[in-house]
Amino acid sequence: FASYSELKECLWVQEEPENMGGWNYISFALRQLLPQKIDLVYVGRERSASPATGFTLRHKQEHEAILKQVFRNEG
């Protein structure tokens, strides 16, 4: 991380809801690896009992929201 001295946060991005996919497994390990000054941020769908909404429009809206959050600081 020495090469990224200005880094303030690290994003974990996944399409699955927060309680599915790799987040629950990897978040603890990533927090151990990241320097304390770098925040680990989850970006993805909210927790859900289902991996998808079942509605195409809602799925597209959620996908757009994920992409906006990931690229919010891009200029």
C-alpha distances in whole Angstrom, upper triangle without the diagonal:
4,5,5,7,10,8,11,12,11,14,16,19,22,26,27,28,26,28,28,25,22,21,23,22,18,17,18,16,13,13,13,10,8,8,11,11,10,13,14,17,19,21,24,28,29,30,33,36,36,33,35,37,40,41,39,39,37,35,34,34,31,29,29,28,25,24,25,23,20,21,22,20,20,23
4,5,6,9,9,12,14,14,18,20,23,26,30,31,32,30,32,32,29,26,25,27,26,22,21,21,19,16,16,16,13,11,10,13,12,12,16,17,20,23,24,28,31,33,34,37,40,40,37,39,41,44,44,43,42,40,38,37,37,34,32,32,31,28,27,28,25,23,23,24,21,22,24
4,6,9,9,13,14,14,17,20,22,25,29,31,32,30,32,32,29,26,25,28,26,23,22,23,21,18,18,18,15,13,13,16,14,13,17,18,20,23,24,27,31,32,34,37,40,40,37,38,40,43,43,41,41,39,37,36,35,33,31,31,30,27,26,26,24,21,21,22,19,20,21
4,5,5,9,11,11,14,17,19,23,26,28,29,27,30,30,27,24,23,26,25,21,20,21,19,16,17,17,14,12,11,14,12,10,14,15,17,20,21,24,28,29,31,34,37,37,34,35,37,40,40,38,38,36,34,33,32,30,28,28,26,24,23,23,21,18,18,19,16,17,19
4,6,8,11,13,16,19,22,25,29,31,31,29,31,32,30,27,25,27,27,23,21,22,21,17,17,18,15,12,10,12,10,10,13,16,18,21,22,26,30,31,33,36,39,39,36,38,39,42,42,41,40,38,36,35,34,32,30,30,28,26,25,24,22,20,20,20,17,18,20
4,6,9,12,15,18,20,24,27,29,30,27,30,31,29,26,24,27,27,23,22,23,22,18,18,19,17,13,12,13,10,9,12,15,16,20,21,24,28,29,31,34,38,38,35,36,37,40,40,39,38,36,34,33,32,30,28,27,25,23,22,22,19,17,17,17,14,15,17
4,6,8,11,14,17,20,24,26,26,24,27,27,25,23,21,23,23,20,18,19,18,15,14,16,14,11,10,11,9,7,9,11,13,16,17,21,24,25,27,31,34,34,31,32,34,37,37,36,35,33,31,30,29,26,25,24,23,20,20,19,17,15,15,15,12,14,17
4,7,10,14,16,20,23,25,24,22,25,26,24,22,19,22,22,19,17,18,18,14,13,16,14,10,10,10,7,5,6,9,10,14,15,19,22,23,25,29,32,32,30,31,32,36,35,35,33,31,30,29,27,25,24,24,21,19,19,18,15,14,15,14,12,15,17
4,7,10,13,16,19,21,21,18,21,22,21,18,16,18,19,16,13,15,15,12,11,14,13,9,10,10,8,5,4,6,7,10,12,16,19,20,22,25,28,29,26,27,29,32,32,31,30,28,26,26,25,22,21,21,18,16,16,16,13,11,13,13,12,14,17
4,7,10,13,17,18,18,16,19,19,18,15,13,16,16,13,11,13,13,9,10,13,11,8,10,11,11,7,6,5,6,9,10,14,17,19,20,23,26,26,24,25,27,30,30,29,29,27,25,24,23,21,19,20,18,15,15,16,12,10,13,13,13,15,18
4,6,10,13,15,15,13,16,16,15,13,11,14,15,12,10,14,14,10,11,15,14,11,14,15,14,10,8,6,5,6,7,10,14,15,17,20,23,23,20,22,23,26,27,26,25,23,21,21,20,17,16,16,14,11,12,13,10,8,11,12,12,14,18
4,7,10,12,12,10,13,13,11,9,7,11,12,9,8,12,12,9,11,14,14,12,16,16,16,13,11,7,6,5,6,8,12,14,15,18,20,20,17,19,21,24,25,24,24,22,19,20,19,16,15,16,14,11,12,14,11,9,13,15,16,17,21
4,7,9,10,10,13,12,10,10,9,12,13,12,11,15,15,13,15,18,17,16,19,20,20,16,14,11,8,6,5,6,9,12,14,16,19,18,15,16,18,21,21,20,21,18,16,16,16,13,11,13,12,8,9,12,10,8,11,13,15,16,20
4,6,8,8,11,9,7,8,8,11,13,12,12,16,16,15,17,20,19,19,22,23,23,19,17,14,11,8,7,5,8,11,12,14,16,15,12,13,15,18,19,18,19,17,14,14,15,11,10,13,12,8,10,13,12,11,14,16,18,19,22
4,7,9,11,9,8,10,11,14,15,15,15,19,20,18,20,24,23,23,26,26,26,23,20,17,14,11,8,5,6,10,11,12,14,12,9,9,12,14,15,14,15,13,10,11,12,9,7,11,11,8,10,13,13,12,15,17,20,20,24
4,6,8,6,6,9,9,11,13,14,15,18,19,18,20,23,23,23,26,27,27,24,21,17,15,11,10,7,6,9,9,9,11,9,6,8,11,13,15,15,16,14,11,13,14,11,10,14,13,11,14,16,15,15,18,20,23,24,27
4,6,5,7,10,9,11,13,14,14,17,19,19,20,23,24,23,26,26,27,23,20,17,14,10,10,6,4,5,5,6,9,8,6,8,10,13,15,16,17,14,12,14,14,10,11,14,13,11,15,17,15,16,19,20,23,24,28
4,5,7,9,7,8,11,12,11,14,16,16,16,20,21,20,23,23,23,20,17,14,11,8,8,6,6,6,5,8,10,11,10,12,14,17,19,19,20,17,15,17,17,13,14,16,14,12,16,17,15,15,19,20,22,24,28
4,7,9,7,7,10,12,12,14,16,17,17,20,22,22,25,24,26,23,20,16,14,11,12,10,9,8,5,7,8,10,9,12,14,17,20,21,22,19,17,20,19,16,17,20,18,16,19,21,19,19,23,24,26,28,31
4,7,7,7,9,12,12,15,17,17,18,21,22,22,26,26,27,24,21,17,16,12,13,10,10,10,8,8,9,9,7,11,14,16,19,20,21,18,16,19,19,15,16,19,18,16,19,21,19,19,23,24,26,28,31
4,6,7,8,10,11,14,15,15,17,19,20,21,24,25,26,23,20,16,15,12,12,10,11,12,11,12,13,12,9,12,16,18,20,20,22,20,17,19,20,16,15,19,18,15,17,20,19,18,21,23,25,26,30
4,6,5,6,8,11,11,11,14,16,16,17,21,22,23,20,18,14,13,11,12,11,13,14,13,15,16,16,13,16,19,22,24,24,25,23,20,21,22,18,17,20,19,16,18,21,19,17,21,23,24,25,29
4,5,5,6,9,10,10,12,14,15,15,19,19,20,17,15,11,10,8,10,10,11,12,11,14,15,16,14,17,19,22,24,24,25,22,20,21,21,17,17,20,18,15,17,19,17,16,20,21,22,24,28
4,6,6,8,10,11,12,14,16,16,20,20,21,19,16,13,13,10,13,12,13,13,11,14,15,16,15,18,20,23,25,26,27,24,22,24,24,20,20,23,21,18,21,23,20,19,23,24,26,27,31
4,6,7,8,10,11,13,14,16,19,20,22,19,17,14,14,12,15,15,16,16,15,17,18,18,17,20,23,26,28,28,30,27,24,26,26,23,22,25,23,20,22,25,22,21,24,26,27,28,32
4,6,5,6,9,10,11,12,16,17,19,16,14,11,12,11,13,14,16,17,16,19,20,21,19,21,24,27,29,29,30,27,25,26,26,22,22,24,22,19,21,23,20,18,22,24,24,26,29
4,6,5,6,9,10,11,14,14,16,13,11,8,9,9,12,13,16,16,15,18,20,21,19,22,24,27,29,29,30,27,24,26,25,22,21,23,21,18,20,22,18,17,21,22,23,24,28
4,6,5,6,9,10,13,13,16,14,12,10,12,12,16,17,19,19,18,21,22,24,22,25,28,31,32,33,33,30,28,30,29,25,25,27,25,22,24,25,22,21,24,25,25,27,31
4,5,5,6,9,12,13,16,14,13,11,13,14,17,19,21,21,20,23,25,26,24,27,29,32,34,34,35,32,29,31,30,27,26,28,26,23,24,26,23,21,24,26,26,27,31
4,5,5,6,10,11,13,11,10,8,11,11,14,17,19,20,20,23,25,26,24,26,29,31,33,33,33,30,28,29,28,25,24,25,24,20,21,23,20,18,21,22,22,24,27
4,5,5,8,8,11,9,8,7,10,12,15,18,20,20,20,24,26,27,25,28,30,33,34,34,34,31,29,30,29,26,25,27,24,21,23,24,20,19,22,23,22,24,28
4,6,8,9,12,11,11,10,14,15,19,21,24,24,23,27,29,30,28,31,33,36,37,37,38,35,33,34,33,29,29,30,28,25,26,27,24,22,25,26,25,27,31
4,7,9,12,10,11,10,14,16,19,21,24,25,25,28,30,31,29,31,34,36,38,37,38,35,33,33,33,29,28,29,28,24,25,26,23,21,24,25,24,25,28
4,6,8,6,8,8,12,14,17,20,23,24,24,28,30,31,29,31,33,36,37,36,36,34,32,32,31,28,27,28,26,22,23,24,21,19,21,22,21,22,25
4,6,6,9,10,14,17,20,23,26,26,27,31,33,34,32,34,36,39,40,39,39,36,34,34,33,30,29,30,28,25,25,26,22,21,23,23,21,23,26
4,5,7,10,13,16,19,23,26,25,26,30,32,34,32,34,36,39,40,39,39,36,34,35,33,30,30,30,27,25,26,26,22,21,23,23,22,24,27
4,7,10,13,16,19,23,26,26,27,30,33,34,33,34,36,39,39,39,38,35,34,34,32,29,29,29,26,24,24,24,20,20,21,20,19,21,24
4,7,10,13,15,19,22,23,24,28,31,31,29,31,32,36,36,35,35,32,30,30,29,26,25,25,23,20,21,21,17,16,18,18,16,19,21
4,6,10,13,16,19,19,20,24,27,28,26,28,29,33,33,33,32,29,27,28,26,23,23,23,20,18,19,19,15,14,17,16,15,18,21
4,7,10,13,16,16,18,21,24,25,23,24,26,29,30,30,29,27,25,25,24,21,20,21,18,16,17,17,14,13,16,16,16,18,22
4,6,10,13,13,15,18,22,22,20,21,23,26,27,26,26,23,21,22,20,17,17,17,15,12,14,14,10,10,13,13,14,17,20
4,6,9,10,11,15,18,18,16,18,19,23,23,23,23,20,18,19,18,14,14,15,13,10,13,13,10,10,14,14,16,18,22
4,7,9,12,14,18,17,15,16,17,20,20,20,20,17,15,15,14,11,11,12,9,6,9,10,7,7,11,12,14,16,19
4,7,9,11,15,14,12,12,13,17,17,17,17,14,12,13,12,8,8,10,8,6,9,11,9,10,13,14,17,18,22
4,7,8,12,11,9,9,10,14,14,15,14,11,10,12,11,7,8,11,9,8,11,13,11,13,16,17,20,21,24
4,6,10,11,10,11,11,15,15,17,16,13,12,14,13,9,12,14,11,11,14,15,13,15,18,19,22,24,27
4,7,9,9,11,11,15,17,18,19,15,14,17,16,12,15,17,15,14,18,19,17,18,22,22,25,27,30
4,5,7,8,9,12,14,16,17,14,13,16,16,13,15,18,16,16,19,21,19,21,24,25,28,29,32
4,7,9,10,12,15,17,19,16,15,19,19,16,18,21,20,19,22,24,23,24,27,28,31,33,36
4,5,7,9,12,14,16,13,12,16,16,14,15,19,18,18,21,23,22,23,26,27,30,31,35
4,7,9,12,13,15,13,11,14,15,12,13,17,16,15,18,20,20,20,23,25,28,29,32
4,6,8,9,12,9,7,11,12,10,11,14,15,14,17,19,19,20,23,24,27,28,31
4,5,8,9,7,6,10,11,9,11,14,14,15,17,19,20,21,23,24,28,29,31
4,7,9,8,8,11,12,12,13,16,17,18,20,22,22,24,26,27,31,31,33
4,6,5,6,9,10,11,12,14,16,17,19,20,21,23,25,26,29,29,32
4,6,5,6,9,10,10,12,14,15,17,18,20,21,23,24,27,27,29
4,5,5,6,9,10,11,12,14,15,17,19,20,21,22,26,26,27
4,5,5,6,9,10,11,12,14,15,17,19,20,21,24,25,27
4,5,5,6,9,10,11,12,14,16,17,19,20,23,23,26
4,5,5,6,9,10,11,12,14,15,16,18,21,21,23
4,5,5,6,9,10,11,12,14,15,16,20,20,22
4,5,5,6,9,10,11,13,14,15,19,19,22
4,5,5,6,9,10,11,12,14,17,18,20
4,5,5,6,9,10,11,12,15,15,17
4,5,5,6,9,10,10,14,15,17
4,5,5,6,9,10,13,14,17
4,5,5,6,8,11,11,14
4,5,5,6,9,10,12
4,6,5,8,10,13
4,6,8,9,12
4,6,5,9
4,6,8
4,6
4
